[in-house]
């Protein structure tokens, strides 16, 4: 399941478990110049990775740390954020998106 987030101020609470080892969320931005911070809070080893759909069937990986991605958009698009645990451990998390 992919949860859709409001890019202006959103918090998604979730839990990673062995039966569903990756949680996906998506959000959109309307154009270039939008600053954003995606932050993961967890007591475990969960990490985030984010991709931008560049519209031609390809995705661009947006770099950051395993728990925070802070950037400025270079154009309109849809972003997909994956939350996962390298150890496969069950754990709750909080994912926030701020502009």
Secondary structure, 3 states (H helix, E strand, C coil): CEEECCCCEEEEEEEEECCECEEEEEEEECCEEEEEEEEEEECCCEEEEEEEECCCCCEEEECCCCCEEEEEEECCEEEEEEEEECCCCCEEEEEEEEC
